[in-house]
Amino acid sequence: MKKTINIAVVGLGKIGSYLLNELNSKKKDIYIKTGKKIKVVAISARNKNKKRQFKINKNIFYTNPLKIINDKKIDILIEAIGSSDGISKKIVEKALKNKIHVITPNKALISKHGDYLAVLAEKNKVNLEFEASVGGGIPVLRTIKEGLATNKIKKVYGILNGTCNYILSEMEQTKDSFANVLSKAQKLGYAEPGNPKFDLNGYDALAKVKILSALSFNNKISNSKYLMEGIENIDSKDFEIVDQLNYRIKLLGITEIINNQLFERVHPCLVKKNTYIGNVNGVMNAVILEGNPVGESVLQGEGAGPGPTSSALMSDLLSILRGNIKYPFGISDNRRKKVKIYDMNKYSNSLYLRLEVKDKPGVLSIITRQLAKFNISVQRLIQIPDNKRKTASIVIITHEANELNSKKCLKSLKVNSNILKAPVLIRLF
């Protein structure tokens, strides 16, 4: 590789802008560690005149990033636009076809088109690096690809979305409502100011789960039927109740191999207070890898924000500058297998059910009969009456029940006229 490396940065939002500053301020550091000089020769964003914390060099600015490939001799392209399709995909695709290394934090792009883009990178003998797509600044992917390369990983789980973890931690501590805590998270910059639904509904965490699966189990990115639930329906009342039961509520992303079949899921879980994962609070992320012979490995750190993300992007940059041409997913694409998908309806675990009901004789027996009809047995039951409103909260912890029966039971409870709101269901972990 030549001594001076030309870099283009596409996308100048919070991450792209922070990274650009890092690239300009750490040139000496990069040279000491790699022996390479870097030069940012092109930058691109939709709006040249948008107010930013730095002065735009208009001589290297492009409104249309696709023109950069034709106009400039680029060695490395850093894509920080963030969408799964459109210009994000086009610019990465074009760069790889033109034998340009690509670095991206874009988990939506990699979880959807990663297989195709990895083939392009292999074919053109360039790197496609995406460490920052999972876990922010935590070196999760490099740990799997390199540090644990000879381990057989059987399960990966953790807190993969800092926004949700902050909201759940704050709701537990302050007893405030979901809406109020979300508003606070938006003001602090932890949640998108406009529409944070991809964080809240579990989609962001699921994209990361798919990338973790592909790296951990050497499989193609799955288009499986997955279990995905967000945190929008969790109420402050749930925190008061689970606190008495010695649990906390966490949104977990989980991927594992069960009987040689892949099972990916994202959903809120009740976790014991004395567990490691139960004590990861605020905007922190944590990933736990179960492998052989290493056993259990834990990685924790800030999972969101321009600082941690830029740290991972710089790590990818230095890896490329050191001349390491690597397979994007750790092994050659032709060795990555399509994996069978586990039937999630067979999955069994205990459930937390909260039902808001009319407080009158016979309601509880109707509910327990309904549970029994679907082979769901009660392990623990709490009844909290509200005498003023003549209502009650019924909280049930069940023995293990399979997913199919749980769904059918929940559907039947929703149409019961004695139940005043949609039941809340949280799985125990």
Kinemage of the C-alpha trace (Angstrom):
@kinemage 1
@onewidth
@group {chain A} dominant
@subgroup {mainchain}
@vectorlist {calphas} color= white
{ca met a 1} P 0.000 0.000 0.000
{ca lys a 2} L 1.279 3.503 -0.831
{ca lys a 3} L 2.510 5.901 1.874
{ca thr a 4} L -0.286 8.518 1.567
{ca ile a 5} L -3.825 7.156 1.722
{ca asn a 6} L -6.739 9.160 0.278
{ca ile a 7} L -9.968 9.018 2.260
{ca ala a 8} L -13.539 10.103 1.473
{ca val a 9} L -16.155 10.625 4.206
{ca val a 10} L -19.759 10.368 3.028
{ca gly a 11} L -22.421 11.562 5.479
{ca leu a 12} L -21.723 14.462 7.853
{ca gly a 13} L -24.259 13.927 10.602
{ca lys a 14} L -23.133 13.594 14.224
{ca ile a 15} L -20.982 10.541 13.534
{ca gly a 16} L -19.487 11.702 10.226
{ca ser a 17} L -18.667 15.152 11.623
{ca tyr a 18} L -17.055 13.750 14.771
{ca leu a 19} L -15.042 11.288 12.712
{ca leu a 20} L -13.828 13.988 10.327
{ca asn a 21} L -12.451 15.906 13.293
{ca glu a 22} L -10.737 12.714 14.553
{ca leu a 23} L -9.145 12.104 11.152
{ca asn a 24} L -7.811 15.662 10.969
{ca ser a 25} L -6.577 15.843 14.576
{ca lys a 26} L -4.963 12.405 14.823
{ca lys a 27} L -2.914 12.232 11.626
{ca lys a 28} L 0.356 12.119 13.581
{ca asp a 29} L -0.938 9.366 15.852
{ca ile a 30} L -2.089 7.329 12.838
{ca tyr a 31} L 1.305 7.756 11.150
{ca ile a 32} L 3.183 6.595 14.276
{ca lys a 33} L 1.002 3.475 14.548
{ca thr a 34} L 0.785 2.507 10.863
{ca gly a 35} L 3.547 4.290 8.972
{ca lys a 36} L 0.875 5.747 6.683
{ca lys a 37} L -0.134 9.361 6.093
{ca ile a 38} L -3.845 10.001 5.571
{ca lys a 39} L -5.469 12.744 3.563
{ca val a 40} L -9.218 13.483 3.452
{ca val a 41} L -9.707 14.346 -0.216
{ca ala a 42} L -13.524 14.311 -0.416
{ca ile a 43} L -16.499 14.843 1.877
{ca ser a 44} L -20.192 14.628 1.094
{ca ala a 45} L -23.522 15.538 2.650
{ca arg a 46} L -26.944 16.568 1.426
{ca asn a 47} L -26.600 20.185 2.554
{ca lys a 48} L -23.380 22.139 2.118
{ca asn a 49} L -24.756 25.174 3.994
{ca lys a 50} L -26.036 23.404 7.100
{ca lys a 51} L -24.610 24.873 10.323
{ca arg a 52} L -21.856 22.593 11.623
{ca gln a 53} L -19.259 22.850 14.377
{ca phe a 54} L -16.470 22.999 11.813
{ca lys a 55} L -15.797 24.888 8.629
{ca ile a 56} L -16.571 22.954 5.444
{ca asn a 57} L -13.765 22.811 2.912
{ca lys a 58} L -15.861 23.604 -0.161
{ca asn a 59} L -13.067 22.502 -2.498
{ca ile a 60} L -13.539 18.862 -1.482
{ca phe a 61} L -17.321 18.940 -0.876
{ca tyr a 62} L -19.720 16.857 -2.996
{ca thr a 63} L -23.513 16.953 -2.814
{ca asn a 64} L -23.636 13.763 -4.903
{ca pro a 65} L -21.218 11.248 -3.344
{ca leu a 66} L -21.271 8.992 -6.425
{ca lys a 67} L -19.255 11.637 -8.291
{ca ile a 68} L -16.366 11.216 -5.840
{ca ile a 69} L -15.476 7.797 -7.264
{ca asn a 70} L -15.115 9.260 -10.781
{ca asp a 71} L -13.361 12.496 -9.793
{ca lys a 72} L -10.912 11.438 -7.092
{ca lys a 73} L -8.403 8.666 -6.521
{ca ile a 74} L -9.861 7.211 -3.334
{ca asp a 75} L -8.253 4.411 -1.303
{ca ile a 76} L -10.779 4.238 1.547
{ca leu a 77} L -14.430 5.311 1.662
{ca ile a 78} L -16.179 5.828 5.008
{ca glu a 79} L -19.987 5.668 4.650
{ca ala a 80} L -21.897 7.283 7.534
{ca ile a 81} L -25.272 8.020 5.915
{ca gly a 82} L -27.089 5.236 7.704
{ca ser a 83} L -29.905 3.888 5.512
{ca ser a 84} L -30.175 0.274 4.339
{ca asp a 85} L -30.788 1.158 0.689
{ca gly a 86} L -30.666 4.171 -1.633
{ca ile a 87} L -27.479 6.204 -1.731
{ca ser a 88} L -25.899 4.279 1.186
{ca lys a 89} L -25.996 1.021 -0.752
{ca lys a 90} L -25.110 2.626 -4.096
{ca ile a 91} L -21.972 4.372 -2.847
{ca val a 92} L -20.672 1.310 -0.955
{ca glu a 93} L -21.384 -0.951 -3.924
{ca lys a 94} L -19.656 1.427 -6.347
{ca ala a 95} L -16.629 1.820 -4.087
{ca leu a 96} L -16.115 -1.935 -3.685
{ca lys a 97} L -16.470 -2.504 -7.442
{ca asn a 98} L -13.766 0.142 -7.941
{ca lys a 99} L -11.387 -1.654 -5.529
{ca ile a 100} L -11.847 0.904 -2.760
{ca his a 101} L -11.834 -0.238 0.879
{ca val a 102} L -15.082 0.570 2.742
{ca ile a 103} L -15.684 1.315 6.427
{ca thr a 104} L -19.232 1.780 7.719
{ca pro a 105} L -21.139 1.896 11.032
{ca asn a 106} L -24.345 1.157 9.098
{ca lys a 107} L -25.986 -1.876 10.741
{ca ala a 108} L -29.155 -1.521 8.602
{ca leu a 109} L -27.074 -1.831 5.403
{ca ile a 110} L -24.937 -4.752 6.624
{ca ser a 111} L -27.832 -6.733 8.114
{ca lys a 112} L -29.749 -6.440 4.822
{ca his a 113} L -27.047 -6.485 2.096
{ca gly a 114} L -23.961 -7.710 3.977
{ca asp a 115} L -23.692 -11.022 2.108
{ca tyr a 116} L -23.779 -9.368 -1.314
{ca leu a 117} L -21.353 -6.613 -0.319
{ca ala a 118} L -18.965 -9.139 1.273
{ca val a 119} L -18.805 -11.047 -2.041
{ca leu a 120} L -17.938 -7.787 -3.848
{ca ala a 121} L -15.197 -7.032 -1.310
{ca glu a 122} L -13.700 -10.533 -1.649
{ca lys a 123} L -13.871 -10.450 -5.439
{ca asn a 124} L -12.056 -7.092 -5.585
{ca lys a 125} L -9.589 -7.930 -2.789
{ca val a 126} L -10.558 -4.996 -0.570
{ca asn a 127} L -11.884 -4.713 2.960
{ca leu a 128} L -15.462 -4.147 4.042
{ca glu a 129} L -15.224 -3.186 7.718
{ca phe a 130} L -18.233 -2.637 9.998
{ca glu a 131} L -17.010 -2.916 13.601
{ca ala a 132} L -19.039 0.169 14.580
{ca ser a 133} L -22.327 -1.430 13.440
{ca val a 134} L -22.649 -3.424 16.699
{ca gly a 135} L -21.924 -2.176 20.191
{ca gly a 136} L -20.592 1.299 19.347
{ca gly a 137} L -17.045 1.467 20.677
{ca ile a 138} L -16.979 -2.086 22.090
{ca pro a 139} L -14.739 -4.278 19.871
{ca val a 140} L -17.325 -7.071 19.685
{ca leu a 141} L -16.972 -8.066 16.027
{ca arg a 142} L -13.168 -8.015 16.034
{ca thr a 143} L -13.220 -10.148 19.189
{ca ile a 144} L -15.365 -12.755 17.413
{ca lys a 145} L -13.418 -12.595 14.125
{ca glu a 146} L -9.933 -12.585 15.615
{ca gly a 147} L -9.715 -13.022 19.395
{ca leu a 148} L -12.146 -15.960 19.492
{ca ala a 149} L -11.495 -17.199 15.945
{ca thr a 150} L -10.984 -20.870 16.902
{ca asn a 151} L -13.806 -21.035 19.441
{ca lys a 152} L -17.122 -22.702 18.741
{ca ile a 153} L -19.660 -20.089 19.797
{ca lys a 154} L -23.085 -21.426 20.723
{ca lys a 155} L -24.884 -18.371 22.101
{ca val a 156} L -24.567 -14.580 22.069
{ca tyr a 157} L -26.844 -12.277 24.033
{ca gly a 158} L -26.857 -8.849 25.532
{ca ile a 159} L -28.053 -5.293 25.725
{ca leu a 160} L -27.574 -3.999 22.193
{ca asn a 161} L -29.509 -0.728 22.229
{ca gly a 162} L -28.371 2.068 24.533
{ca thr a 163} L -31.537 4.124 23.974
{ca cys a 164} L -33.822 1.373 25.273
{ca asn a 165} L -31.489 0.531 28.140
{ca tyr a 166} L -31.410 4.175 29.216
{ca ile a 167} L -35.229 4.431 29.091
{ca leu a 168} L -35.762 1.208 31.062
{ca ser a 169} L -33.099 2.139 33.663
{ca glu a 170} L -34.550 5.626 34.071
{ca met a 171} L -38.149 4.360 34.360
{ca glu a 172} L -37.020 1.948 37.082
{ca gln a 173} L -35.125 4.601 39.050
{ca thr a 174} L -37.513 7.557 38.701
{ca lys a 175} L -40.852 5.674 38.468
{ca asp a 176} L -41.685 8.132 35.673
{ca ser a 177} L -43.813 7.280 32.605
{ca phe a 178} L -42.471 5.914 29.323
{ca ala a 179} L -43.502 9.102 27.457
{ca asn a 180} L -41.718 11.412 29.916
{ca val a 181} L -38.516 9.358 29.974
{ca leu a 182} L -38.490 9.108 26.171
{ca ser a 183} L -38.783 12.903 25.983
{ca lys a 184} L -35.833 13.218 28.372
{ca ala a 185} L -33.799 10.747 26.288
{ca gln a 186} L -34.495 12.830 23.172
{ca lys a 187} L -33.362 16.041 24.898
{ca leu a 188} L -30.136 14.335 25.989
{ca gly a 189} L -29.491 13.070 22.456
{ca tyr a 190} L -29.888 9.388 23.391
{ca ala a 191} L -33.011 8.976 21.231
{ca glu a 192} L -33.803 10.369 17.783
{ca pro a 193} L -35.661 13.693 18.163
{ca gly a 194} L -38.129 12.941 15.349
{ca asn a 195} L -39.053 9.283 15.128
{ca pro a 196} L -37.140 6.875 17.391
{ca lys a 197} L -39.320 3.869 16.497
{ca phe a 198} L -36.447 1.717 15.138
{ca asp a 199} L -34.790 1.882 18.560
{ca leu a 200} L -37.981 1.380 20.556
{ca asn a 201} L -39.588 -1.439 18.526
{ca gly a 202} L -36.469 -3.658 18.610
{ca tyr a 203} L -35.503 -3.310 14.934
{ca asp a 204} L -32.138 -1.669 15.656
{ca ala a 205} L -31.174 -4.448 18.073
{ca leu a 206} L -32.401 -7.115 15.633
{ca ala a 207} L -30.131 -5.786 12.847
{ca lys a 208} L -27.200 -6.189 15.265
{ca val a 209} L -28.346 -9.688 16.229
{ca lys a 210} L -28.289 -10.727 12.556
{ca ile a 211} L -24.711 -9.464 12.160
{ca leu a 212} L -23.642 -11.215 15.375
{ca ser a 213} L -25.244 -14.475 14.173
{ca ala a 214} L -23.419 -14.360 10.841
{ca leu a 215} L -20.040 -13.831 12.509
{ca ser a 216} L -20.542 -16.174 15.460
{ca phe a 217} L -21.954 -19.165 13.605
{ca asn a 218} L -20.358 -18.695 10.136
{ca asn a 219} L -23.754 -18.540 8.467
{ca lys a 220} L -25.261 -16.304 5.805
{ca ile a 221} L -27.328 -13.416 7.155
{ca ser a 222} L -30.693 -14.914 7.957
{ca asn a 223} L -34.066 -13.806 6.659
{ca ser a 224} L -35.647 -15.916 9.352
{ca lys a 225} L -38.968 -15.532 11.036
{ca tyr a 226} L -37.812 -13.848 14.176
{ca leu a 227} L -39.268 -12.845 17.499
{ca met a 228} L -39.144 -9.053 17.807
{ca glu a 229} L -40.848 -6.960 20.452
{ca gly a 230} L -40.011 -3.492 21.699
{ca ile a 231} L -40.474 -1.614 24.963
{ca glu a 232} L -43.376 0.706 24.079
{ca asn a 233} L -45.991 -1.230 26.100
{ca ile a 234} L -44.050 -1.397 29.376
{ca asp a 235} L -45.599 0.703 32.125
{ca ser a 236} L -44.055 2.254 35.245
{ca lys a 237} L -46.355 -0.072 37.210
{ca asp a 238} L -44.404 -3.067 35.850
{ca phe a 239} L -41.182 -1.781 37.422
{ca glu a 240} L -42.802 -1.514 40.858
{ca ile a 241} L -44.095 -5.084 40.612
{ca val a 242} L -40.947 -6.753 39.229
{ca asp a 243} L -38.837 -4.926 41.833
{ca gln a 244} L -40.739 -6.828 44.553
{ca leu a 245} L -40.039 -10.068 42.657
{ca asn a 246} L -36.279 -9.292 42.580
{ca tyr a 247} L -36.181 -8.713 38.810
{ca arg a 248} L -35.296 -5.906 36.416
{ca ile a 249} L -36.617 -5.321 32.885
{ca lys a 250} L -34.056 -5.297 30.061
{ca leu a 251} L -34.422 -5.383 26.273
{ca leu a 252} L -32.174 -8.253 25.186
{ca gly a 253} L -30.951 -9.356 21.774
{ca ile a 254} L -30.298 -13.092 21.720
{ca thr a 255} L -28.979 -15.466 19.073
{ca glu a 256} L -28.221 -19.132 19.607
{ca ile a 257} L -28.037 -22.485 17.905
{ca ile a 258} L -30.645 -24.985 19.130
{ca asn a 259} L -30.433 -28.496 17.607
{ca asn a 260} L -28.282 -27.111 14.741
{ca gln a 261} L -30.943 -24.488 14.017
{ca leu a 262} L -30.669 -20.704 14.356
{ca phe a 263} L -32.934 -18.856 16.758
{ca glu a 264} L -32.732 -15.032 16.755
{ca arg a 265} L -34.859 -12.817 18.945
{ca val a 266} L -35.188 -9.377 20.523
{ca his a 267} L -37.663 -8.717 23.311
{ca pro a 268} L -37.975 -7.344 26.849
{ca cys a 269} L -36.890 -9.837 29.519
{ca leu a 270} L -37.118 -10.099 33.280
{ca val a 271} L -33.580 -10.656 34.532
{ca lys a 272} L -32.551 -11.327 38.134
{ca lys a 273} L -31.109 -8.313 39.957
{ca asn a 274} L -28.002 -10.242 41.010
{ca thr a 275} L -26.982 -11.180 37.436
{ca tyr a 276} L -24.315 -9.362 35.431
{ca ile a 277} L -26.746 -8.321 32.681
{ca gly a 278} L -29.221 -7.079 35.307
{ca asn a 279} L -26.694 -4.472 36.439
{ca val a 280} L -25.850 -2.910 33.075
{ca asn a 281} L -27.648 0.422 33.243
{ca gly a 282} L -27.989 3.734 31.387
{ca val a 283} L -26.793 3.979 27.777
{ca met a 284} L -24.335 1.121 28.260
{ca asn a 285} L -24.261 -1.932 25.985
{ca ala a 286} L -23.043 -5.369 27.009
{ca val a 287} L -22.477 -8.495 24.932
{ca ile a 288} L -21.972 -11.955 26.428
{ca leu a 289} L -20.473 -14.708 24.271
{ca glu a 290} L -20.688 -18.368 25.231
{ca gly a 291} L -18.051 -20.418 23.466
{ca asn a 292} L -15.868 -23.494 23.694
{ca pro a 293} L -13.157 -23.668 25.001
{ca val a 294} L -13.162 -20.012 26.168
{ca gly a 295} L -16.357 -20.286 28.250
{ca glu a 296} L -18.164 -17.005 28.879
{ca ser a 297} L -16.727 -13.714 27.589
{ca val a 298} L -18.212 -10.360 28.532
{ca leu a 299} L -17.736 -7.078 26.659
{ca gln a 300} L -19.245 -3.859 27.948
{ca gly a 301} L -19.060 -0.186 27.035
{ca glu a 302} L -20.912 2.778 25.587
{ca gly a 303} L -22.927 1.515 22.662
{ca ala a 304} L -24.068 4.737 21.060
{ca gly a 305} L -22.994 8.263 20.257
{ca pro a 306} L -20.420 9.789 17.941
{ca gly a 307} L -17.457 9.251 20.291
{ca pro a 308} L -17.721 5.469 20.781
{ca thr a 309} L -18.780 4.966 17.140
{ca ser a 310} L -15.811 6.964 15.862
{ca ser a 311} L -13.513 4.919 18.092
{ca ala a 312} L -14.649 1.755 16.270
{ca leu a 313} L -14.386 3.432 12.852
{ca met a 314} L -10.803 4.484 13.606
{ca ser a 315} L -10.023 0.938 14.685
{ca asp a 316} L -11.227 -0.308 11.281
{ca leu a 317} L -9.175 2.378 9.558
{ca leu a 318} L -5.959 1.388 11.323
{ca ser a 319} L -6.588 -2.277 10.524
{ca ile a 320} L -6.762 -1.424 6.801
{ca leu a 321} L -3.743 0.906 6.966
{ca arg a 322} L -1.683 -1.934 8.423
{ca gly a 323} L -2.359 -3.856 5.225
{ca asn a 324} L -4.703 -6.525 6.509
{ca ile a 325} L -6.988 -7.771 3.715
{ca lys a 326} L -9.589 -9.814 5.566
{ca tyr a 327} L -12.830 -11.620 4.828
{ca pro a 328} L -15.657 -9.285 5.988
{ca phe a 329} L -17.371 -12.078 7.935
{ca gly a 330} L -14.220 -13.831 9.119
{ca ile a 331} L -14.264 -16.646 6.559
{ca ser a 332} L -14.663 -16.832 2.782
{ca asp a 333} L -18.209 -16.357 1.535
{ca asn a 334} L -18.267 -19.786 -0.124
{ca arg a 335} L -17.626 -21.385 3.286
{ca arg a 336} L -20.482 -19.550 4.974
{ca lys a 337} L -23.553 -21.753 5.155
{ca lys a 338} L -27.275 -21.219 4.983
{ca val a 339} L -28.567 -22.334 8.331
{ca lys a 340} L -31.906 -23.937 9.201
{ca ile a 341} L -34.201 -21.742 11.241
{ca tyr a 342} L -35.530 -22.875 14.608
{ca asp a 343} L -39.328 -22.993 14.909
{ca met a 344} L -39.939 -20.257 17.487
{ca asn a 345} L -43.382 -21.687 18.289
{ca lys a 346} L -41.561 -24.549 20.050
{ca tyr a 347} L -39.540 -22.225 22.248
{ca ser a 348} L -40.506 -22.434 25.920
{ca asn a 349} L -39.897 -20.147 28.865
{ca ser a 350} L -41.638 -18.691 31.902
{ca leu a 351} L -43.769 -15.579 31.475
{ca tyr a 352} L -44.687 -12.479 33.427
{ca leu a 353} L -48.309 -11.538 32.663
{ca arg a 354} L -49.985 -8.374 33.940
{ca leu a 355} L -53.737 -8.037 33.468
{ca glu a 356} L -55.845 -5.007 34.370
{ca val a 357} L -59.293 -6.389 35.236
{ca lys a 358} L -62.705 -5.541 36.664
{ca asp a 359} L -62.573 -6.321 40.376
{ca lys a 360} L -65.543 -8.647 40.744
{ca pro a 361} L -66.079 -12.259 41.810
{ca gly a 362} L -65.149 -14.997 39.313
{ca val a 363} L -62.714 -12.982 37.143
{ca leu a 364} L -59.604 -14.658 38.511
{ca ser a 365} L -61.007 -18.158 38.017
{ca ile a 366} L -61.949 -17.294 34.397
{ca ile a 367} L -58.357 -16.210 33.740
{ca thr a 368} L -56.754 -19.272 35.357
{ca arg a 369} L -59.115 -21.561 33.413
{ca gln a 370} L -58.095 -19.795 30.210
{ca leu a 371} L -54.410 -20.337 31.039
{ca ala a 372} L -55.042 -24.013 31.804
{ca lys a 373} L -56.799 -24.415 28.455
{ca phe a 374} L -53.477 -23.564 26.751
{ca asn a 375} L -51.343 -25.715 29.091
{ca ile a 376} L -49.979 -22.708 30.967
{ca ser a 377} L -49.642 -23.301 34.695
{ca val a 378} L -49.324 -20.621 37.384
{ca gln a 379} L -46.140 -20.477 39.464
{ca arg a 380} L -46.913 -17.279 41.345
{ca leu a 381} L -49.886 -14.927 41.485
{ca ile a 382} L -50.234 -11.396 42.868
{ca gln a 383} L -53.509 -9.457 43.033
{ca ile a 384} L -53.379 -5.676 43.606
{ca pro a 385} L -56.868 -4.164 44.076
{ca asp a 386} L -57.777 -0.541 43.310
{ca asn a 387} L -60.879 -0.074 45.480
{ca lys a 388} L -61.655 3.434 44.176
{ca arg a 389} L -61.882 2.326 40.545
{ca lys a 390} L -63.208 -1.163 41.342
{ca thr a 391} L -60.384 -2.646 39.279
{ca ala a 392} L -57.400 -4.845 40.048
{ca ser a 393} L -53.988 -5.684 38.625
{ca ile a 394} L -53.420 -9.418 38.382
{ca val a 395} L -49.791 -10.422 37.944
{ca ile a 396} L -48.978 -14.022 37.065
{ca ile a 397} L -45.578 -15.678 36.784
{ca thr a 398} L -46.038 -18.910 34.842
{ca his a 399} L -44.109 -22.141 34.630
{ca glu a 400} L -42.465 -22.723 31.238
{ca ala a 401} L -44.908 -22.454 28.338
{ca asn a 402} L -44.233 -22.727 24.636
{ca glu a 403} L -44.470 -19.697 22.376
{ca leu a 404} L -47.428 -21.000 20.342
{ca asn a 405} L -49.589 -21.570 23.405
{ca ser a 406} L -48.530 -18.214 24.872
{ca lys a 407} L -49.631 -16.405 21.685
{ca lys a 408} L -52.974 -18.220 21.533
{ca cys a 409} L -53.643 -17.553 25.197
{ca leu a 410} L -52.759 -13.864 24.891
{ca lys a 411} L -55.099 -13.544 21.905
{ca ser a 412} L -57.980 -15.083 23.871
{ca leu a 413} L -57.334 -12.838 26.890
{ca lys a 414} L -57.419 -9.694 24.717
{ca val a 415} L -61.067 -10.315 23.800
{ca asn a 416} L -62.159 -11.085 27.375
{ca ser a 417} L -64.566 -8.301 28.424
{ca asn a 418} L -63.363 -8.476 32.038
{ca ile a 419} L -59.847 -7.437 30.978
{ca leu a 420} L -59.704 -3.665 30.571
{ca lys a 421} L -56.405 -3.213 28.684
{ca ala a 422} L -54.204 -5.310 26.427
{ca pro a 423} L -52.275 -7.712 28.684
{ca val a 424} L -48.570 -7.062 29.215
{ca leu a 425} L -46.317 -10.081 28.595
{ca ile a 426} L -42.606 -10.159 29.421
{ca arg a 427} L -40.493 -13.289 29.114
{ca leu a 428} L -38.205 -14.399 31.916
{ca phe a 429} L -34.540 -14.863 31.047
